[in-house]
Amino acid sequence: MKLQIFSAALIASAAFSAVTQAQNSAKKFAFGAGKVSSSYAKVQATDIYSKEKGYGFEPGANVNCSATGGKTAAGVCSSDRPFYFSAAVPEGNYKVTITFGDQTAATKTTVKAELRRLMIEKVETKKGRYATESFIVNVRTAQFPGGEVKLKDREKTMEWWAWDEKLTIEFNGARPAVGEITIEKVNVPTVYLLGDSTVCDQPGEPYASWGQMMTAFFKPEIAVANHAESGESLRSSLGAKRLDKVLSLLQKGDYVFIQFAHNDEKEKGEGVGAMTTYKASLKRYVADVRAKGGIPVLITPMHRRTFGADGKITNSHGDYPEAVRLAATEEKVALIELTQMSKDFYEALGAENSKIAFKDGDGTHHNNYGAYELAKMIVEGIKINKMAIARHLKKSANFDARKPDAPDSVKIPPSPTANAAKPLGN
């Protein structure tokens, strides 16, 4: 009897080990119509994603897959317009390595992942030349031990790629071309983001946030997990169990960047205010993150585009930025001063020209250019605070918000997922 139990335990253990190895082993894809090594899955233009297959192009892809032109005998898949490729993977952080280039023509590719998270700004290859680049993508689900994130309707529809069972890669640019993709699960430090519509992964053009631009500034050694969502305040995010979800995944030494206020300042009720409920909620987030061994970082909210007659930004946030500063000081937490940096940024552009950083007709939500510049401010805050993750940043000059990049120098091709739906909150 004991022998039978022991044998059953060994069989169960072996089965579990096999499943774990299968989940953790790298997924390798070779694109083209040519011969493919047995260790790769062959991807051709007709391979459209399905749950049964577990990989493929998203519907609408207009790609040409050739047996020639690639770095290997498999060939290459290219297009003159953006396209998406997805692979089913469990929740976690993944290192994605892509081979770009074409033997027959020059290529230019920008890569985004999941909901328009900028991964690689631009890879250019000359005719007959190839390049290989890697980046880290975080994939998540709504479930966690003992609970589930309360998703908004928009998260179940236009934002579903942020929560589904697959890792989705967007190939964009003048002539995107891909030869091989390797996707492998990795254990790397993670920066979790909690916040509102100015932080979250915006699903469609022309809206964008600094959270989906921040990914482009790290080497393939850090994951950014964006758990911010449109319309959220500290208290509503807590009620939706977004903090609980982050805490369920948090490892010792991971960071949690926290930026709210735009929606908190509209909450009403007895005792509700910047220096009362808002500040207390900030401190609760800090305490809960620290209790799990994480490193909290507080961020003051960026200004709205509210210019006075003197050409200077007026404060539409009241005491909320000061409440963040006080909470950071009292709890000895790193602070990123986005309120002041955004003021410098808008004023440097000027009352009229600053519109170029926002979605047309919107004084709160940014476009790709504005979001990219705000992400640079977050990166500058990381450097100023001498955070340990600063060593994982790609090398770049220090950023002075008073001297922003020229708008035409930030060239991020728009994603095909245009969506006129305004983000929640203001």
Secondary structure in CASP SS format (residue, H / E / C, confidence):
PFRMAT SS
TARGET T0000
AUTHOR 0000-0000-0000
METHOD secondary structure of the structure
MODEL  1
M C 1.00
K H 1.00
L H 1.00
Q H 1.00
I H 1.00
F H 1.00
S H 1.00
A H 1.00
A H 1.00
L H 1.00
I H 1.00
A H 1.00
S H 1.00
A H 1.00
A H 1.00
F H 1.00
S H 1.00
A H 1.00
V H 1.00
T H 1.00
Q H 1.00
A H 1.00
Q H 1.00
N H 1.00
S C 1.00
A C 1.00
K E 1.00
K E 1.00
F E 1.00
A E 1.00
F E 1.00
G C 1.00
A C 1.00
G C 1.00
K C 1.00
V C 1.00
S C 1.00
S C 1.00
S C 1.00
Y C 1.00
A E 1.00
K E 1.00
V E 1.00
Q C 1.00
A C 1.00
T C 1.00
D C 1.00
I E 1.00
Y C 1.00
S C 1.00
K C 1.00
E C 1.00
K C 1.00
G C 1.00
Y E 1.00
G E 1.00
F E 1.00
E C 1.00
P C 1.00
G C 1.00
A C 1.00
N C 1.00
V C 1.00
N E 1.00
C E 1.00
S E 1.00
A C 1.00
T C 1.00
G C 1.00
G C 1.00
K C 1.00
T C 1.00
A C 1.00
A C 1.00
G C 1.00
V E 1.00
C E 1.00
S E 1.00
S C 1.00
D C 1.00
R C 1.00
P C 1.00
F E 1.00
Y E 1.00
F E 1.00
S E 1.00
A E 1.00
A E 1.00
V C 1.00
P C 1.00
E C 1.00
G E 1.00
N E 1.00
Y E 1.00
K E 1.00
V E 1.00
T E 1.00
I E 1.00
T E 1.00
F E 1.00
G E 1.00
D C 1.00
Q C 1.00
T C 1.00
A C 1.00
A C 1.00
T E 1.00
K E 1.00
T E 1.00
T E 1.00
V E 1.00
K E 1.00
A E 1.00
E C 1.00
L C 1.00
R C 1.00
R E 1.00
L E 1.00
M E 1.00
I E 1.00
E E 1.00
K E 1.00
V E 1.00
E E 1.00
T E 1.00
K C 1.00
K C 1.00
G C 1.00
R C 1.00
Y E 1.00
A E 1.00
T E 1.00
E E 1.00
S E 1.00
F E 1.00
I E 1.00
V E 1.00
N E 1.00
V E 1.00
R C 1.00
T C 1.00
A C 1.00
Q E 1.00
F E 1.00
P C 1.00
G C 1.00
G E 1.00
E E 1.00
V C 1.00
K C 1.00
L C 1.00
K C 1.00
D H 1.00
R H 1.00
E H 1.00
K H 1.00
T C 1.00
M C 1.00
E C 1.00
W H 1.00
W H 1.00
A H 1.00
W C 1.00
D C 1.00
E C 1.00
K E 1.00
L E 1.00
T E 1.00
I E 1.00
E E 1.00
F E 1.00
N E 1.00
G E 1.00
A E 1.00
R E 1.00
P C 1.00
A E 1.00
V E 1.00
G C 1.00
E E 1.00
I E 1.00
T E 1.00
I E 1.00
E E 1.00
K E 1.00
V E 1.00
N C 1.00
V C 1.00
P C 1.00
T E 1.00
V E 1.00
Y E 1.00
L E 1.00
L E 1.00
G E 1.00
D C 1.00
S C 1.00
T C 1.00
V C 1.00
C C 1.00
D C 1.00
Q C 1.00
P C 1.00
G C 1.00
E E 1.00
P C 1.00
Y C 1.00
A E 1.00
S C 1.00
W H 1.00
G H 1.00
Q H 1.00
M C 1.00
M H 1.00
T H 1.00
A H 1.00
F H 1.00
F E 1.00
K C 1.00
P C 1.00
E C 1.00
I C 1.00
A E 1.00
V E 1.00
A E 1.00
N E 1.00
H C 1.00
A C 1.00
E C 1.00
S C 1.00
G C 1.00
E C 1.00
S C 1.00
L H 1.00
R H 1.00
S H 1.00
S H 1.00
L H 1.00
G H 1.00
A C 1.00
K C 1.00
R H 1.00
L H 1.00
D H 1.00
K H 1.00
V H 1.00
L H 1.00
S H 1.00
L H 1.00
L C 1.00
Q C 1.00
K C 1.00
G C 1.00
D C 1.00
Y E 1.00
V E 1.00
F E 1.00
I E 1.00
Q E 1.00
F C 1.00
A C 1.00
H C 1.00
N C 1.00
D H 1.00
E H 1.00
K H 1.00
E C 1.00
K C 1.00
G C 1.00
E C 1.00
G C 1.00
V C 1.00
G C 1.00
A H 1.00
M H 1.00
T H 1.00
T H 1.00
Y H 1.00
K H 1.00
A H 1.00
S H 1.00
L H 1.00
K H 1.00
R H 1.00
Y H 1.00
V H 1.00
A H 1.00
D H 1.00
V H 1.00
R H 1.00
A H 1.00
K C 1.00
G C 1.00
G C 1.00
I E 1.00
P E 1.00
V E 1.00
L E 1.00
I E 1.00
T C 1.00
P C 1.00
M C 1.00
H C 1.00
R C 1.00
R C 1.00
T C 1.00
F E 1.00
G C 1.00
A C 1.00
D C 1.00
G C 1.00
K C 1.00
I E 1.00
T C 1.00
N C 1.00
S C 1.00
H C 1.00
G C 1.00
D C 1.00
Y H 1.00
P H 1.00
E H 1.00
A H 1.00
V H 1.00
R H 1.00
L H 1.00
A H 1.00
A H 1.00
T H 1.00
E H 1.00
E H 1.00
K C 1.00
V C 1.00
A E 1.00
L E 1.00
I E 1.00
E C 1.00
L H 1.00
T H 1.00
Q H 1.00
M H 1.00
S H 1.00
K H 1.00
D H 1.00
F H 1.00
Y H 1.00
E H 1.00
A H 1.00
L H 1.00
G C 1.00
A C 1.00
E C 1.00
N H 1.00
S H 1.00
K H 1.00
I H 1.00
A H 1.00
F E 1.00
K C 1.00
D C 1.00
G C 1.00
D C 1.00
G C 1.00
T C 1.00
H C 1.00
H E 1.00
N C 1.00
N H 1.00
Y H 1.00
G H 1.00
A H 1.00
Y H 1.00
E H 1.00
L H 1.00
A H 1.00
K H 1.00
M H 1.00
I H 1.00
V H 1.00
E H 1.00
G H 1.00
I H 1.00
K H 1.00
I H 1.00
N C 1.00
K C 1.00
M C 1.00
A H 1.00
I H 1.00
A H 1.00
R H 1.00
H H 1.00
L E 1.00
K C 1.00
K C 1.00
S C 1.00
A C 1.00
N C 1.00
F C 1.00
D C 1.00
A C 1.00
R C 1.00
K C 1.00
P C 1.00
D C 1.00
A C 1.00
P H 1.00
D H 1.00
S H 1.00
V C 1.00
K C 1.00
I C 1.00
P C 1.00
P C 1.00
S C 1.00
P C 1.00
T C 1.00
A E 1.00
N C 1.00
A C 1.00
A C 1.00
K C 1.00
P C 1.00
L C 1.00
G C 1.00
N C 1.00
END
